[in-house]
């Protein structure tokens, strides 16, 4: 390893991998040295090399990639994560790594997440679970600014978080048997994590609060109807047979183990947000203070007339999940930084260099998988569930492809 330079190997070359490739341009002391993927590896490597991230090599196997790098990042589809993890661990026996990164979710089920944790421990790997919203500068700065107030008045007692957009990019995201569910698995893991973090006192670790119960309503409101249903069928996904939820409304109750205080996080996630594009919305309320974050509130904007719209090639250059290419549009100049991708890389690399886990490790990812599973179980049973009701071997009906039984 070059002095102060960490060589990153990326597994996967889809949307999230390319988003992280852009984020790495703002994180110092990092080279994107290798990429392995079934599709898109050459394009990602060319973009990384052209973007000043070093000479990025396309690898023919996970073993080859591991042998070239210091840190491996798992960015491939959810259904391939566990198999990928086993291949990394096998290769790392002869090539020690500084650390291992995995994009959310750690597993589609509790059992998968537990296996990911166990494999990392077996190999002695330091880990970082990538949940970008906890690292969002807007969230961390608000928390830091209010830390002294909270220490005098008491911690936050209620949070609301939402992630909403018009729907995922790739067909496998829509397929619950591959992705692990619908919008609650895809984006609810974000909202559960950041909601819990905003409730956590500033000087406490991310797993400080004890989950008590979860109450969830999951529904298929938009994408089970035409013309949207037909659009999915054209992608090879049939919601008349194996539907997933496109809307989630979930309340998560936690206990402060030091004071016994009960605090609540409310999460709303949807694939039906017909608006300028992706919106992340967070609110935190404490005794006598509050803060809020809305990523669609940008200092920049632009306008494209109907006459000029034909010249637009990619509206997502302005905003992730943008749904329009004309009219008055929101533009975010640096989405990777806004959403916390840059800071989660900085945190992970600093921790790995010190021989530590990132702020969020794989064990934390397992805890989030449990909260997500609890949401599915609550919706299936139509009642609030306590965490001890969620078995390690639980697999939601929606994930099993039996969504018609619970979504109608």
Buried (B, 14 or more C-beta within 10 A) or exposed (E): EEEEEBBBBBBBBBBBBBBBBBBBBBBEEBBBBBBBBEEBBEBBBEBBBEBEBBEBBBBEEBBBBBBBBBBBBBBBBBBBBBEBBBBBBBBBEEEEBBBBBBBBBBBBBBBBBBBBBBBBEEBEBBBBBBBBBBBBBBBBEBBEEBEEEBEEEBBBBBBBBBBBBBBBEEBBBBBBBBBBBBBBBBBBBBBBBBBBBBBBBBEEEBBBBEBBBBBBBBBBEBBBEEEBBEEBBEEEBEBEEBBBBBBBBBBBBBBBEEEEBEBBBBBBBBBBBEBBBBBBBBBBBBEEBBBEBEBBEBEEEEEBEEEEEEEBEEBBEBBBBBBBBBEEBBBBEEBBBBBBBBBBBBBBBEBBBEEBBBBBBBBBBBBBBBBBBBBBBBBBEEEBBEBEBBEEEBBBBBBEBBBBEBBE
